[in-house]
Amino acid sequence: MFSSEGPSLRELATQALSSVERGYDLLAPGFDRTPFRTPDPCLDAVGEALAPLGPFGAGLDVCCGTGAGVRVLGPLCRESVTGLDFSAGMLGTAREAYREQTPEPRWVRADARAMPFDGGFDLAVSFGAFGHFLPAERPGLFAGVRRALRPGGLFAFPIGAPPPPTSPWYWAFAGFDAVMRVRNAVWRPPFVMYYRTFPLGPVQENLVRAGFGVELRPLARFGLRPDGSPRARLVLARAV
Ligand SMILES: C[S@@+](CC[C@H](N)C(=O)[O-])C[C@H]1O[C@@H](n2cnc3c(N)ncnc32)[C@H](O)[C@@H]1O
């Protein structure tokens, strides 16, 4: 949740009127005190689910921000851990936070839509960033992650079940997305951030087309919905 030590409403508004990259540069110093940083229970659940599939060699956190996923990769990866993000501000905060970790993670400034790696990684993760990609950008994004992985490498990320229309979250997300669409129709640069543009079915299709075999595992600690389906799943996309 937002805290008094996090960014003020004015700072958040300035961020929202910037580009995604510049917006995160501005938000970086206080980012870990906002609800936008992936919460520890989610990181821990993914780490626990991945542990029996490891150990892994080299790990990559795609859109690492201040390093949430790097925290997951640390205990799982024996060779190296790399965080990739296009915000210099976020990378700077991450570098500071993980200075003491051995081996120290590598921080790479790059656009995930133009992945600068070729086959060096065994595990890639991503947390909390897919809302920044338009559906049309997903095939390129996933193809880049596929290219960054060795054959047999794993791309893993959590995905939440969409809230039903009876939930206040359904309307909050729908309202947020509507406001962002209006904002992006009238203001430049665009700030691409949508909550409802990453549905499981089309995402699975994009992954398969990009060269992954896809498996889903429930993240049990988040429980079940009234219809018995999991509230959150881990997507395990294996490079084939
Ligand atoms: C909501 S933050 C999530 C950060 C972190 N993964 C976490 O879970 O706390 C989204 C991050 O994605 C990064 N990002 C968005 N679009 C990107 C792109 N095209 N290439 C690289 N990084 C991007 C932003 O700079 C930001 O650091």
Ligand as a Chemical Component Dictionary entry (heavy atoms), coordinates in Angstrom:
data_LIG
# 
_chem_comp.id                   LIG 
_chem_comp.type                 NON-POLYMER 
_chem_comp.pdbx_formal_charge   0 
_chem_comp.three_letter_code    LIG 
# 
loop_
_chem_comp_atom.comp_id 
_chem_comp_atom.atom_id 
_chem_comp_atom.alt_atom_id 
_chem_comp_atom.type_symbol 
_chem_comp_atom.charge 
_chem_comp_atom.model_Cartn_x 
_chem_comp_atom.model_Cartn_y 
_chem_comp_atom.model_Cartn_z 
_chem_comp_atom.pdbx_ordinal 
LIG C1  C1  C 0  5.637  -1.937 -12.090 1  
LIG S1  S1  S 1  7.364  -1.953 -12.351 2  
LIG C2  C2  C 0  7.739  -3.593 -11.806 3  
LIG C3  C3  C 0  9.157  -3.696 -11.314 4  
LIG C4  C4  C 0  9.526  -5.038 -10.684 5  
LIG N1  N1  N 0  9.553  -6.082 -11.676 6  
LIG C5  C5  C 0  8.589  -5.390 -9.580  7  
LIG O1  O1  O 0  7.846  -6.365 -9.719  8  
LIG O2  O2  O -1 8.573  -4.717 -8.543  9  
LIG C6  C6  C 0  7.531  -2.099 -14.106 10 
LIG C7  C7  C 0  8.963  -1.999 -14.589 11 
LIG O3  O3  O 0  8.995  -2.339 -15.985 12 
LIG C8  C8  C 0  9.919  -1.478 -16.631 13 
LIG N2  N2  N 0  9.572  -1.459 -18.059 14 
LIG C9  C9  C 0  8.385  -1.136 -18.624 15 
LIG N3  N3  N 0  8.442  -1.260 -19.958 16 
LIG C10 C10 C 0  9.701  -1.684 -20.240 17 
LIG C11 C11 C 0  10.382 -2.004 -21.448 18 
LIG N4  N4  N 0  9.766  -1.906 -22.646 19 
LIG N5  N5  N 0  11.673 -2.416 -21.386 20 
LIG C12 C12 C 0  12.311 -2.502 -20.178 21 
LIG N6  N6  N 0  11.725 -2.196 -19.005 22 
LIG C13 C13 C 0  10.432 -1.801 -19.032 23 
LIG C14 C14 C 0  9.749  -0.156 -15.940 24 
LIG O4  O4  O 0  10.868 0.696  -16.118 25 
LIG C15 C15 C 0  9.579  -0.608 -14.477 26 
LIG O5  O5  O 0  10.812 -0.686 -13.808 27 
# 
loop_
_chem_comp_bond.comp_id 
_chem_comp_bond.atom_id_1 
_chem_comp_bond.atom_id_2 
_chem_comp_bond.value_order 
_chem_comp_bond.pdbx_ordinal 
LIG C1  S1  SING 1  
LIG S1  C2  SING 2  
LIG S1  C6  SING 3  
LIG C2  C3  SING 4  
LIG C3  C4  SING 5  
LIG C4  N1  SING 6  
LIG C4  C5  SING 7  
LIG C5  O1  DOUB 8  
LIG C5  O2  SING 9  
LIG C6  C7  SING 10 
LIG C7  O3  SING 11 
LIG C7  C15 SING 12 
LIG O3  C8  SING 13 
LIG C8  N2  SING 14 
LIG C8  C14 SING 15 
LIG N2  C9  SING 16 
LIG N2  C13 SING 17 
LIG C9  N3  DOUB 18 
LIG N3  C10 SING 19 
LIG C10 C11 SING 20 
LIG C10 C13 DOUB 21 
LIG C11 N4  SING 22 
LIG C11 N5  DOUB 23 
LIG N5  C12 SING 24 
LIG C12 N6  DOUB 25 
LIG N6  C13 SING 26 
LIG C14 O4  SING 27 
LIG C14 C15 SING 28 
LIG C15 O5  SING 29 
# 
